[in-house]
Amino acid sequence: MGIESVIAYAVRRLLFSVPVLFLLSVVSFAATRAVTSPEAGIRSNPRVSAEDIQRYREQLGLDDSATVQYLRWLGNIVRGDLGTSLVSNRDVWPILSRALWNTAVLGITAIVFSFAIGVVIGTVAAIRRGSAFDYGSTGLAFFGLSMPNFWFAIMLQLFFGVYLVDWLALDGPFFYTAGARSPGTTGFDLVDRARHLVLPALVLAVQLIAVYSRYMRASLIEVMGTDYIRTAKASGATERHVVTHHAMRNAMIPVTTQLAGDVGAIFGGLVITETVFQWPGMGPLFLDAMQSGDYQVILPWLMITAFAVVVFNLIADLAYGVLDPRIRYG
């Protein structure tokens, strides 16, 4: 399999994604315009007259047909103009990019940590199938999967933000319970960012570790029962060699699929966790935009999320060929 076939496959997949994204843009525009009211904010001001509202509608072109509005919006998107927020009257891209960066920092930190821990736990549980470690990790995984994110987040906030501070007579919590940086902080402070990041990342990691460990355990058990693994064992290879050099790569395929889906999904915002911890990411930005009817923010938000899912699913497909050379790109 040459690099040319990989590039050709990637280009072909991206071209196939164009009509999907176009259809999604139509659905997103129609749904967003149906459930939001762009003049909701201005109507809440009792000093605004009916004439002011009409001028506002004319400025935004809201009296044009839905088709004209959609084509105008799509043309601006294609030219790289995401428009101006109806609420803040600022360009949308700086608002989106800042929220996107904050969500990416939180989500990727949690996923990298969870993936490493989950794969190790799943591998050990598969190799020691039926052992106390296997039963213990299985029980903890089900506990992690069944625990609601918002409940665990609130428990962590109470423990680190209230009880631990009282018990140890601290001046403040060691791990901060809200925000992405301390008020008054200027520039980039790694320690301050890390102290804000730990608790929301931990909330996300609990369920992700459980998911990755379960996928890894099930996949590795299945691979270890195949003929080529039995042949490798019969040739005299040690179990460690068989697992690390033969079984792990194939066992990683379903885990990779889950990983790619998780990475793509984080760009859609980690709504519950970000809201509880007041993390200024994509989740709170979407909720605020929906409440204020700011469709100029909602529509690019939806398209960026969809594009991220398409790209990371493509990356997962390309990774299959690396993990299992028998897979060919058609």
Salt bridges, closest charged atoms under 4 A:
GLU39 OE2 - ARG43 NH2 3.62
GLU39 OE2 - ARG57 NH1 2.84
ASP52 OD1 - ARG55 NH2 2.15
ASP63 OD1 - ARG57 NE 3.07
ASP64 OD2 - ARG72 NH1 2.96
ASP134 OD1 - ARG217 NE 2.73
ASP192 OD2 - HIS196 ND1 3.67
ASP227 OD1 - ARG230 NH2 2.39
ASP317 OD2 - ARG13 NH1 2.10
ASP324 OD2 - ARG326 NH2 2.91
